[in-house]
Amino acid sequence: MSLRNFAFQRAFAKLFVYNILFEDSESDERYLGLDENSSILSITGAGCGVASMMSRRPQRLDAVDINRHHLALAGLKVIGAQHLADYDIFYQLLGRGYLPKDAQGTVASLGEHMPAWMANYWRRHWRRFSRNSIYMQGLTSRMLMGLRKMSGTDALWLTDLIEAPVEERERAIDAKITPVLTSPFVRMLMASPIQLLALGINFNQRDKILESEGDENLMEFYVNHLKRLAHTDLATNWFVWHAATGHFNHDHPDAVPPYLRRDRHERSSDTSPTTVRFHHGNIFDRLENAGTNTWTHYTLCDAPDWMPQDVQSKLLDEIFRTSKDGAIVLARSVEQDSFIERIDDGKRFQLLENESNRATMEDRSRQYRRVDFFRVNH
Ligand SMILES: C[S@@+](CC[C@H](N)C(=O)[O-])C[C@H]1O[C@@H](n2cnc3c(N)ncnc32)[C@H](O)[C@@H]1O
């Protein structure tokens, strides 16, 4: 790994960057095929994906992240889904991200089900849910808040666009947001490594984005990205609501990540048979300490995009060694071709083309060129 990517990873691991997962976990749950026999190794990010998996009642979940803020938030979402029996309180805490009356007591009650370090983390940080919404906090949300202030977008602006045709939405983006993103001030800000941290894009991945999209710079990429988002259902696209308003569309029950929906909450409850373990650290530590035949599912986010090819290759060897026959690997990428296909000759890892094509089209974050599902063949 180059020195600047190494420095990025070290800095990123220490910062509270994300409060949601920027991946479409509703689409993932369609193709992952989780059930009560599943054992999952998952990089969590901010945890909306792993929390959504709980409603499938898998046998075992190993949740891992190098960033302890993200892992602790993922833990709160997973354990909240299992142990906060009152759906309204659960939704207030994690759907609105704001529980002014009893954030301390509610978060402490979940601490009983957490590993000691995580319970301790929330003893220090429960005020994130009482000062204002957690969805206004973290590096990415703070950056988005600044952009909203400069562009003047809000829930009214977005609501007006829900019924509008795509061309009108694109015109609205060009009128309000493009001038801000392309202004010399924002361009200068965005060129700084701090903004790469806020976006969660390391130097490797930035170069891959610019190469595969043919954009001049990240701002051009983001203007085009917004136009791609304009093609999605704006009533339910929670990524758009999060960015344009700082909250979810609470008027629509399907406009939130699946784990926040009433039916998933019912299925994730207390009686869940899942053994959950949280591992703060590198996924390689987890893999290296595991035996053969351990997991049926691996969900990697787009973390392989951060890795050089020799590390990606080691990742595949370790997945192959620790997987059960027929295991499923889910990985996202900003690249046009898959690192797995580049490294493997198709004998160990078989691309599930239909599922991958559909998931790539469906992912409403619109951030990835590929959402790939592979089957491991032993
Ligand atoms: C790769 S980042 C990118 C953004 C991601 N698509 C999202 O929506 O959160 C996602 C998460 O992967 C974690 N991560 C990156 N490399 C990792 C590794 N080698 N082991 C464990 N976690 C890792 C980061 O800390 C972060 O929380």
The ligand as a Gaussian input file, in Angstrom:
#p B3LYP/6-31G(d) Opt

LIG

0 1
 C      -14.640000       1.156000       2.421000
 S      -15.576000       2.356000       3.351000
 C      -16.407000       3.141000       2.008000
 C      -17.804000       3.597000       2.068000
 C      -18.874000       2.534000       2.040000
 N      -19.314000       2.251000       0.715000
 C      -20.042000       2.998000       2.904000
 O      -21.112000       3.282000       2.409000
 O      -19.847000       3.046000       4.103000
 C      -16.656000       1.368000       4.290000
 C      -16.074000       0.888000       5.614000
 O      -15.010000      -0.033000       5.378000
 C      -14.121000       0.027000       6.480000
 N      -12.878000      -0.635000       6.067000
 C      -12.057000      -0.286000       5.034000
 N      -11.052000      -1.165000       4.906000
 C      -11.234000      -2.112000       5.866000
 C      -10.530000      -3.302000       6.243000
 N       -9.437000      -3.689000       5.604000
 N      -11.002000      -4.031000       7.281000
 C      -12.106000      -3.638000       7.955000
 N      -12.814000      -2.531000       7.642000
 C      -12.402000      -1.777000       6.612000
 C      -14.038000       1.515000       6.753000
 O      -13.592000       1.776000       8.059000
 C      -15.492000       1.952000       6.524000
 O      -16.227000       1.986000       7.723000

